[in-house]
Amino acid sequence: MRAVIENWLVGTWYDSSQPPWYLRLFEPLYRAAFQRTQKKGQQELARYRSALPLIVVGNITAGGSGKTPLVIRLCQLALAMNLRPGIASTGYGRDSRETLLVRPDSDPVDCGDEPVMLAARTGVPVIVAATRLDAVKTLEEMEIDLIISDDGLQQANLDRDIEFCVIDGKRGLGNGHLIPAGPLREPAERLVKVDYVVTNGVWADIPQDIDVNVMHLKANVLHSLDDKTVLSVDEFRQINAGKDIHTIAAIGHPERFFEMLAGMGLTGSRQGFPDHHAFKPGDFDSLESDCVILMTEKDAVKCRLLGLKNAWYVPVDTHLPGELEASFKEQLTKLMKESG
């Protein structure tokens, strides 16, 4: 049922036509509630200012846009500067409310799928907590130099030094309406206030007065689900020639993953799941025993213990404009000097 509702909403949000009247009816209520929350957060005497530089990577649309790959790249840039970053998250969809240090082998049920993936890819401390503020405070007690918050653009009671807003280039801002009539978590005018607008792929319908930086995600290798084998695309195609390929994706925009695979010459049946779907063995019962299963890196952290045969995941590398990376490193150098 959840998948049906989500698919219907996404289809409505990213359709150019006007959303149904009964969804538009609730839009002013969401707008008023959002404005009230933001005003309260901005006026609170307890508005929190971290002693460490804080970078927020978020979006203004509901659903996935490509934040996690950008967080990984920003961590890589900081590490290249001999800095020690840490990542703050609430671990969307997890069962636990505890504050936890996430490890590459942590249970996604307790930590969330994206934090486990971040811990594995970056090697930096990743903290999940019931609130983003708790995660930030826990990281401050560790031996790190800066904090990168995975999501949190709408966290009004938390000061930040640099803001990144990620937009899915293909879907843009959808129909331009606020939730529930559209995908916007806050008005589009917010884009002029962030430090960097990063589009995941080319954004054709860019609003006026918005400077964008195009991010490209590229895959060059495939990893077996047990991480014992890494193959180039050519090697993978040769070894699995003639076999049926079944691709799965439980991310915000599954079609993006499927299209990337098609561009690599890896085509087959496609099956999209709701974002953050908790995979179980029954999800694969209908597949032929000798087929090849391809999935995203985020999905792999949830499928490793399912006993799947000939299953592979496809990690992506994030490519940013050189000007953006240079500007970010310059800002980071300045912040580190100011923080002592």
Secondary structure by P-SEA (a helix, b strand, c coil): caaaaaaaaaaaaaccccccaaaaaaaaaaaaaaaaaaaaaaacccccccccbbbbbbbcccccccaaaaaaaaaaaaaaacbbbbbbbcccccccccccccccccccccccaaaaaaaaacccbbbbcccaaaaaaaaaaccccbbbbccccccccccccbbbbbcccccccccccccccccccccccccccccbbbbccccccccccbbbbbbbbbbcccccccccccccaaaaaaaaccbbbbbbbccccaaaaaaaaaaaccccbbbbccccccccccccccccccbbbbbcaaaaaacccccccbbbbbbbbbbccaaaaaaaaaaaaaaaaaac
